[in-house]
């Protein structure tokens, strides 16, 4: 089993905005891009996670999670289980104008299917999240999400997310985003993630490095 905590830094390139530098920390426990080992392949939970960025000499809070949990167990001949996610915290919405912060409760429910011998998975989710949206106020964000996961090896993986969501309190507030991250975990318990994201606001590419921390 890998150590539960991580700490690291990241570098993003945003066209027109130069570079964003970031630092991140996670208290625990296990996420998709970590080495699986004894951990389950389809259940993930992040505890006490924070990501802070520096862009044009400004300090930005990009993520802050009390917990962020997902269960994406695939349907099988002996199980018809639902996939679900539940999170408390917030993040910066790259898919909305001016990248507002969004804090609240995030929920989703759907189905997951194994595409190839438990090495590739397809999830269809519907999300419903009561949040406080910076510059907009109280909001109810809803919409579909598609998640694909490819486990090339225990050390090399890809997760791609396509999401479209709208603020049901104001239909003018909507956004779509396509994110795709490739990760490599080394035998030295280091983690490298190649990140890319595209939305109606533009795109970014970046790289993140994390070191696992034992307590």
C-alpha positions, 0 to 999 in steps of 0.5 A: 500500500502506498503512503496516504498523503501527498505533497507536490507542485505543478506548472500550467500553461494558459494561453494569454495568461502565461504560466500558473505555478501551484502547490498541493497537499493531500492528507489522505487517502487514495485517488485514481492516479495513485498506485493501486497495490492493495487499494480497490480499483474503483473506489477513491477518497481524498481527505484534506486536499488543497491546491494553491496557484500563483498566476500573474503575481496573484495567489489563487485557491484552486481546490479545497476538499474536506473529503471527495469520494467516488465509487465507480464499480462496474456493472457485472453479471452478479452486481448491478451496483450504482456508481456515485460520488459525494464531496464537501468542499470546492474548486475553481470552475475553469468551465465558467466565465472568470473561473469562479470558486464554487463551494458546497456539496457535490453529488452524482449518481450513474452507472459504470461499465467495464470495457475490457477485462477490468482495464478500461471503464466507462461511467455515465453520471448525472451530477446535482450540486447545491453550491455557493458560486463566487460572483453569482451567489447560491446556485444549484449546478446540474448536468451529465458527466462521462468518465473514461478510465484506462489502466495500462498498468498499475503505474501508468493510467489515464482518466478523461472527463467530459462534463456539461453543467448548468446553473438551474437558478440561471440558465445563462450560467453554463459550461462544458469541460473536457479534461484528460490526465495521464499519470505515472507512478515510479518505484520511488513513490513519486507521481507525475501527472500530465494534465490537459483541459479544454472548455469554452473559456480556452485550454491549458496544459500542465504537469504535476509532481507529487511525493507520497508522504507517510505519517 
